[in-house]
Amino acid sequence: MTNIRRSMLFIPGNNPGMLQSADVFNADSIIIDLEDSVAIDEKDSARTLVTELLKSVPINNVETIVRINPFDTPFYEKDIEVIKKTNIDMILLPKATIESIKDLDERLKDTKIQIMVLIETSLGVHQVFDILNTTNRCLGLMLGGEDLCVDLNCARTKSGEELLYARMHVVNSSRALRKFVIDTPFTDTNDFEGLTKDTYFAKSIGFDGKASINPRQIDTINSVFNPTEAEINHAKRVIEAKDLALEAGKGVFSLDGKMVDLPIIKRAEKVIDTALKIGLMKIGEE
């Protein structure tokens, strides 16, 4: 099965309570943050806290990611040197550029740690295909709407029209390279109607999941990205029809009067895979 990344929850690196509870928030991935949520005079202590916690407290059943500080800061090298000695899955590289991902890839060459890039500048959006394609260690990206709007000199709105081009562009580049792609957080943590609408839009244009800055948003995000009962049932029928066609020696088949081609089969397989991974189906129900 592939990794399911419906939801990614940011956790401040200087919040020991949240760090110790990281695996109970129901997020598919957690991002322990050493950048924006940590004040400059707390960087060293947060780094120490995170590394000691990762060594002593196992985080189970959830993908573990650490967002380090940007390439052009004095904290970048220190973050990598200690974090790469821990048992995490990925490093999230903020304000990613071709230069910075090459550097990070080289520094991780003796580890199994993968890379996710944070695309949050106009240059990053412009170069996103090349950034993603720099190394096989880079598995995907997250869009950072807040910093991108600052760089674009525009206001960040709930409706998100200002991010439409960036959203479409990063999804297209990610899909072209078969990488995962995560949408920017919805920052109003009290507006669940707005969160739901924004998440449905992200799903509709191809995002795999959405980032979150508050645990209360996770259930909504997961619910939106879960396959529906109708989608699961249709996927089952596609797979059953494919198997019958193969048994009959047919290379092409139809379902409900419509031709079924390879993209439709792949989409059905992904729906089944997701449903199995998150417990909406059991093995043997395919």
C-alpha positions, 0 to 999 in steps of 0.5 A, spaced: 500 500 500 502 507 498 502 512 504 496 515 505 497 523 507 490 526 507 492 530 513 499 533 516 499 536 523 504 542 525 506 541 532 511 546 535 517 544 536 517 547 543 511 544 546 513 538 549 505 536 551 503 536 544 509 532 542 508 527 547 501 526 544 503 527 537 500 520 535 493 521 538 491 527 534 488 522 528 493 526 523 496 521 517 503 525 518 505 530 524 510 535 522 514 537 528 516 545 527 523 548 528 521 554 524 515 559 524 512 556 531 519 557 535 522 564 537 529 565 535 532 565 542 528 558 543 531 555 536 537 551 540 532 549 546 527 547 541 532 543 537 534 539 543 527 538 546 525 535 539 531 530 538 531 528 545 524 526 545 524 523 538 530 518 541 526 517 548 518 517 546 516 512 540 511 516 535 507 510 532 502 509 527 504 516 524 509 519 519 514 523 522 516 529 519 521 535 521 520 542 518 527 545 519 529 552 518 531 555 511 537 554 507 539 561 508 539 561 516 544 560 521 540 554 524 539 550 518 546 546 518 545 545 526 538 542 525 540 537 519 546 535 523 542 533 529 535 531 526 538 526 521 541 522 527 533 521 529 528 516 526 524 520 522 521 519 515 522 526 512 525 533 513 520 539 510 525 544 507 522 551 507 522 556 502 525 550 497 530 552 491 534 548 487 540 550 490 537 548 497 534 541 496 541 539 492 545 541 499 540 538 503 540 531 499 547 531 499 547 532 507 542 526 508 546 521 503 548 516 508 541 516 511 534 513 509 530 520 511 526 523 505 525 530 503 518 534 502 519 541 500 515 547 502 513 551 496 512 558 499 515 563 494 514 566 487 520 563 485 519 556 488 512 556 484 516 558 478 521 552 479 517 547 482 518 542 477 525 542 477 525 543 484 521 536 485 525 533 480 532 534 483 533 528 487 529 521 488 529 523 495 524 528 494 517 525 495 513 531 494 511 538 496 506 542 500 504 549 498 505 555 503 500 560 502 501 565 507 509 566 505 507 566 498 502 571 499 507 576 502 512 574 496 506 576 491 504 582 495 497 580 495 492 579 501 491 572 503 483 571 503 479 565 505 476 564 498 483 563 496 483 566 489 490 569 489 492 562 490 489 559 484 495 559 479 500 556 484 495 551 487 494 548 480 501 549 478 504 545 483 499 540 483 500 539 475 508 539 476 507 534 482 502 529 478 507 529 472 513 527 476 508 522 480 510 526 487 505 527 492 502 534 493 499 537 500 495 543 500 496 550 504 493 550 511 486 554 512 488 558 518 482 560 521 481 555 526 474 556 528 471 557 521 469 549 520 464 551 514 470 555 511 475 549 512 470 544 509 469 548 503 477 549 502 478 542 503 473 540 498 476 545 493 483 542 494 481 535 493 477 537 487 483 540 483 488 534 485 491 535 492 492 528 496 491 532 502 491 538 506 496 541 512 493 543 519 495 548 524 490 545 529 488 538 531 481 540 531 481 541 524 484 534 522 477 530 523 474 535 518 480 534 513 480 526 513 473 526 512 473 530 506 479 526 503 476 519 505 473 516 499 465 516 499 461 509 500 459 511 492 466 511 490 468 505 494 462 501 491 464 504 484 471 502 485 470 495 487 465 494 480 471 497 476 476 492 479 471 486 478 469 488 471 477 488 469 478 481 472 472 478 468 475 481 462 482 479 463 479 472 464 475 472 458 481 474 454 479 481 453 483 487 453 478 492 453 471 492 457 465 497 459 461 498 465 455 501 465 455 503 458 462 506 458 469 504 456 474 503 462 481 505 460 487 504 464 486 511 468 480 509 470 482 502 473 488 506 476 483 511 480 479 505 482 485 501 485 487 508 489 480 508 492 481 501 494 488 502 497 486 508 501 479 505 503 483 499 506 489 503 509 484 507 513 479 502 515 473 503 511 474 496 508 477 490 510 482 485 506 478 480 502 472 485 501 476 488 494 
